[in-house]
């Protein structure tokens, strides 16, 4: 059935997709060979960390402006291509899926933050979110 999506959640999806499109030419040529320690350092302002090594090769990692908030912005290798993950301090009420312009994505609430994953070319972003979300724990 139809899911009613709040404007805040819709804007999370829109902001994520715009970001992926706007920055693709910049980030697609990078391979920073990011480590799990670097990822957790970038997650520290959001008071979360991965409780084990990140299971994908990470090409790019930084903080970015994300709408009226900030986010951790990561690009990593999925099964079919590059996948973008944002972790932002904007809370979402429920998970949502979105598909637009050849991209698919999912917004996953994690405490007072949201993890947004965007993939292209039929990437199974829901499967990636299901794998990653349980690994994100409050920082000790």
N, C-alpha and C positions, 0 to 999 in steps of 0.2 A: 504494500500500500504506500500511499504518499506519506513522507515524513515531513513534519513541520520543523523547519530549521530556524533557530533564532538568528536575528541579524548579526549578533556577535560571532556566531559560528560560521555563518555564511561569509563574513568578512575574513575570518581566519583562512578559509579555503581560497577566497579571491586573492588575499594578500600573498599567500604561499605560491599560487600559480603565477601571479604577476612577477614575483621575485625570481622564480625559476626561469621564466622566459627572459626577463631583463638581464639576468646575470649569466645565462648559459654560455655565451661566447667567451666570457671571462673565466669562469670556473672549469669549463670543459677541457681546457688545455693544461690544467694543473694536475700534478700528482705530488702532494706534500708528504705522502707516506705517513699519515697521522697515526700516532700510538694511542692506546687506550688511556694512558696517563694524561695525554694532552686533551682527550675528549672529556675526561672527568674534571680537569682544570677549567675547561670552558663551561662545564655544567655547574660549577660551584656557585655562581651568582643566583642560580635558580634553586639551590639547596638540594640538588639531586645528583646522583652518580650512577654509573653502571656497576653492578655488583660482580661482574666478571668481564673478561676481555671482550671487546666489541667484535662480533662474529663476521664482519665484512671488511674488505679493503677500503680504507677511507682516503679519498683524493683531496678533499678540501675541508677545512674547519675554521670557523671564525664566529665572531658575534656580528649581528647586523641589526639595523633598525627594522622593526616589524610592526607596521601600522603605528599605533600610539605607544607601543611597547618595544622591547628588545627581544632578540632570540639568539639561540645558538643555531648556526647554519652549517650543515654538514652535507657533503656529497660523497656517496659510497657506491660500490659495485653491487648491483642486484643480480638477479638471474638473467635478465634480458638486456640490461643496460644500466646507466647511472641513475641513482635514486637520490632524492634530496630529502633530508630530515630537518625540521625546525623544532626546537624546544623553546616555547615562549611562556612568559609569565602571565599570559591571558588564560583565565580559567574557561573551560568548556563544560557544559552540563552533561552531554551524552556523546557517544561516538557518532560520527557521520562519515559517509562515503561521498565522494564527488568525482565526476567525470566531465571533462571539458577540453576542447582543443587538443585531442589526442593524448591528454594526460589523465591519469586517475590518481586519486588521493584518499587519504583517510585522516580524520582528526580524532585523536584518542585522548580523553581526559586522564591526567595523571596528577592526582592531588589538586593543588591550585595552579597547575600548569597544563599546557596542552602540547602533545607531540603531534606534529603534522608531517605526514610522509607523502611525497609526490613522486610518481614514476611515469614512464612513458612506454609506449609500444606493448601494452598488455602486461606490464609488470604486476605481479600479485602483491599489491601494497598491503592488503589486509593480512596476508600471511606474514609479511615482514613485521607489521605492527604487532601481531600476536606473538612473534618471537621476541621482539625488543621490549615491549611494555613491561613484562614481568621482571626484566633485568634492571629496570630503572627504580632505584630505591632512594629514600631520603638520605642525604649525606650525613655521615656520623660526626 
